[in-house]
Amino acid sequence: MYKDKRVSVVGLGVSGFAAACLLKDMGAKVRVTESAVTKAILERKIFLERKGIKVEIEGHTEGFIKDSQLFVASPGVGSASLPLRFAKRNKIPVIGEVELAYTVCSGEIIAVSGTNGKTTVVSLLGEIFKKAGKRVIVCGNIGHPFSAAVRKYKKCSFFILEVSSFQLERIKNFHPKIAILLNVSPDHLDWHQSFSSYKRAKSRLFLNQKVNDDAILNQDDDYISSFLPKIKAKKFFFSYKKVLKKGVFVKSDWIVSDLSGKQERIFNLERAVLPGQHNCENYLAAAAAALIVGISPEAIGGVFKEFSPLPHRTEFVRRLKGVNYIDDSKATNLDATKAALQTFPAGKIILILGGRDKGCSFHRLSAPVKKRVKQIILLGEAARRIEEELSRCRVPMRKVSSLKEAVRMAKASGERGDFVLLSPACSSFDMFADYRERGNVFKRAVQNLS
C-alpha cells in the first residue's frame, strides 16, 4: 500500500515521528516537514536522518514537498499550514496519523473520545482487559501514538485508543469495533472555529461503524443525543442520573448493569478511589465496554477498587499546615474545571486559573465559582479576559506572572481546611510544553514550600 510511495509527514511531534517510522518500515519514501525547533525535534530529526528520512525544520517549503503523493498530518496541524494548502491546491490526499495506523492494524479497536475523561477511561479499560487476560495495548492521544503501537505490537487482540477531535477530523476509513463517546462541551474553539464544527468532529467517531459494531454513549449528555439518528451501530447507554432499561447506571450507590434483561451489581461507589460525578461516569463507560466484550463484573469491580488517580487529574500533592494542594493541570477546558470544583468543599477553594485562551466563554464558570471559590489566582494569556468575565462573581482575584508565584500567593492566603486547586480551564501552551510540564512545575513549587 505504501511501498515506494512518496509520503510527506507534517509535524515532528511524537505522532509525526511515529508515523514516519511506520512508513519507513513499510517501504515508503518518507520525508518530514516541521515548522518549529526544540531540543526534542532536533533529536528526532537526527534519528530519522540516520534512517534515511529527509527532514526539514524551522519552516515548511514547497520545494521540499513538491513531489509528494500523500500527506500525513499530525494532530493540531491546521488547514492553513503551507503543506496542507499545497495538498489542497494540487488535490493530493491528506490523512491523519490515526488513519495511517488503522490501515495496518490487525487487532480490534476500542476508540474513546469526548471532551473530558478520555485518558482515565482508556487507562481503566487497559487495566480491566489485562486483569481478564486479554492481549491489549493502550495508545493514541494518551501519549503513545497509534502508529508506534501497531508497529511494535503486531499480535495484539485489542487496541484501546484515545482519540481527540483533531485526530477525528482526518479519518477516512477508521473503523472502531466499539466506539465510546463520553461527553461533548465547548472546547478547542480556537482551532475548530465554532462549537458546531467541534461537535461534527466528535460525531465522526461513528462515521464508519456498521450495524454489528457497538456505540457506547452518555445518556445524560444533551449534545450527544443529536448524533443518535446517524449512528448505525448497536447503541448502549450509561447514565449517572437515570436507571436505564438497558445500559449501565447508578442505583443506590452501586454501578449496576442491565444489558440482557437482568440487573447485576458491579461496584459499590463508596469504595471508589476516583472522586466526583465525572469519574463515576468514567467508571460507567469503562464497565459498559468491558461487559460488551464478555469480561466479568468481578474483574471490572476489582480494577475499579484498585485503580489509582492518574497524574495531574485532581491529584493530591501535599498537605501543609492544614492546607491541601491539588494538581488538576489536565483540566484544560471549562467543564473539566467545573467538575473539579464540585469535588472539594464549597467556600474552601483557592483556584489557580488561566493559560492559553481557547476561545470559550468563562461566563460558564460563574455559578460554580460564586458558590464554591473563596479566591482566584490568575495567570497566563487568558488572565485578563477571565478577570473581566468573572468580575460579577465578587470573588477576590489577583494576577501573577508565574505558577511559582501563584503557589506562594496561595500559601500566604490559605487557611486550615482550604484546598489550593490548580485547575486552569485553559491549555498550557502559553507558558509550558504541555499540561504535564505545568503540573510538574506546580508540584515542585508546592513541595518546595517551607
C-alpha positions, 0 to 999 in steps of 0.5 A: 500500500505504501511501498515506494510511495512518496509520503510527506509527514507534517509535524515532528511531534511524537505522532509525526515521528511515529508515523514516519517510522511506520512508513519507513518500515513499510517501504515508503519514501518518507520525508518530514516537514516541521515548522518549529525547533526544540531540543526534542525535534532536533533529536528526532530529526537526527534519528530519522536522518540516520534512517534515511528520512529527509527532514526539514525544520524551522519552516515548511517549503514547497520545494521540499514537498513538491513531489509528494503523493500523500500527506500525513498530518499530525494532530493540531496541524491546521488547514492553513499550514503551507503543506496542507494548502499545497495538498489542497491546491494540487488535490493530493490526499491528506490523512491523519496519523490515526488513519495511517495506523488503522490501515495496518492494524490487525487487532480490534479497536476500542476508540474513546473520545469526548471532551473530558475523561478520555485518558482515565477511561482508556487507562481503566479499560487497559487495566480491566482487559489485562486483569481478564487476560486479554492481549491489549495495548493502550495508545493514541492521544494518551501519549503513545501514538497509534502508529508506534503501537501497531508497529511494535505490537503486531499480535495484539487482540485489542487496541484501546485508543484515545482519540481527540477531535483533531485526530477525528477530523482526518479519518477516512476509513477508521473503523472502531469495533466499539466506539465510546463517546463520553461527553461533548462541551465547548472546547478547542474553539480556537482551532475548530472555529465554532462549537458546531464544527467541534461537535461534527468532529466528535460525531465522526467517531461513528462515521464508519461503524456498521450495524454489528459494531457497538456505540457506547454513549452518555445518556445524560449528555444533551449534545450527544443525543443529536448524533443518535439518528446517524449512528448505525451501530448497536447503541448502549447507554450509561447514565449517572442520573437515570436507571436505564432499561438497558445500559449501565447506571447508578442505583443506590450507590452501586454501578449496576448493569442491565444489558440482557434483561437482568440487573447485576451489581458491579461496584459499590461507589463508596469504595471508589478511589476516583472522586466526583460525578465525572469519574463515576461516569468514567467508571460507567463507560469503562464497565459498559465496554468491558461487559460488551466484550464478555469480561466479568463484573468481578474483574471490572469491580476489582480494577475499579477498587484498585485503580489509582488517580492518574497524574495531574487529574485532581491529584493530591500533592501535599498537605501543609499546615492544614492546607491541601494542594491539588494538581488538576493541570489536565483540566484544560477546558471549562467543564473539566474545571467545573467538575473539579470544583464540585469535588472539594468543599464549597467556600474552601477553594483557592483556584489557580486559573488561566493559560492559553485562551481557547476561545470559550466563554468563562461566563460558564464558570460563574455559578460554580465559582460564586458558590464554591471559590473563596479566591482566584489566582490568575495567570497566563494569556487568558488572565485578563479576559477571565478577570473581566468575565468573572468580575460579577462573581465578587470573588477576590482575584489577583494576577501573577506572572508565574505558577511559582508565584501563584503557589506562594500567593496561595500559601500566604492566603490559605487557611486550615481546611482550604484546598489550593486547586490548580485547575486552569480551564485553559491549555498550557501552551502559553507558558509550558510544553504541555499540561504535564510540564505545568503540573510538574512545575506546580508540584515542585513549587508546592513541595518546595514550600517551607 
